[in-house]
Amino acid sequence: MFATGGDWTGLVLRFFLGLIMLPHGAQKLFGWFDGFGFDASIDYFVETIGLPWIAAVVIVLIEFFGPIGLFLGLASRLWAAAIAVIMTGAIFADSLQHGFFMNWFGNQAGEGFEFHLLMVGVSLAVVINGSGKFSLDGLITSRIGYLEPTARFHS
């Protein structure tokens, strides 16, 4: 899970995945960025989508704390996999019925799934690649001697 190379690809992927996901998590957890906050987000997931309460809470927590883990490069594969699962769920639970494209012009009943699909793709790339440069994953594995010298934490 922590194994990673010292490449720029992992850094770029996890940085942008976290950058895009963190505001969504902050909207749901704290109501920042014109979000609804924790209670309303949980109510939406439970009452509108039909998820169990615990699943709704886990989604909100992953969407906020996952990006922090990605920024740090700590368990990036795990956080990215969790985000991929959430985004796949969002496609089937909320967006598939509205088609592929996002609601750019306000003429659809809801948002399409193109954003979610892109997030799944970037997440899977992080799962495959690992954290890359400047990651705690690389530091951890180099400290325990798990990886070859070429795959250790690089600055």
Residue, then its C-alpha position, 0 to 999 in steps of 0.5 A: m500500500f505504501a510502496t511508491g516510486g520517486d516520480w513526478t507523476g504520482l505527485v501531480l496526480r495526487f495533488f490535483l485529485g486532492l485539490i479538486m476533492l478537498p473543497h467538496g469535502a469541506q462543503k459537506l463537512f463544514g458548509w464551506f464554499d457555499g456547501f450545505g454542511f454536515d447535517a444537510s449532507i447526511d440528510y441528502f445521502v440518507e433521505t434522497i439517495g437512500l444510503p445508510w447513515i454510517a455510509a453517508v458519514v464515511i463518504v463525508l469523512i473520506e471526501f475531506f480527510g482523503p485529500i489531506g492524506l493525498f497532499l501528504g502522500l500518506a496512504s495515497r493508494l487507499w485514499a484514491a481507491a476510496i475516492a474512486v468508489i465514492m465517485t463510481g457510486a455517485i455516477f450510479a446513484d445520482s448522475l447516470q440518469h442525466g447523461f454524460f455531460m455536466n449541466w453547463f447551461g442549466n437545461q438538464a434536470g441534474e449533472g451528468f457523470e463526466f466529472h465523476l468519471l474523470m475523478v475515477g480515472v485520476s484516482l485509479a492512476v494514483v492507485i496504480n502509480g502510488s504517491g510519487k515524489f515528496s510523499l510520506d509513503g516514500l519516506i515510510t518505505s525508505r525508512i523500513g527498507y521496503l523498497e529498492p534505492t531508486a524507489r525511495f523518497h526523493s526531494 
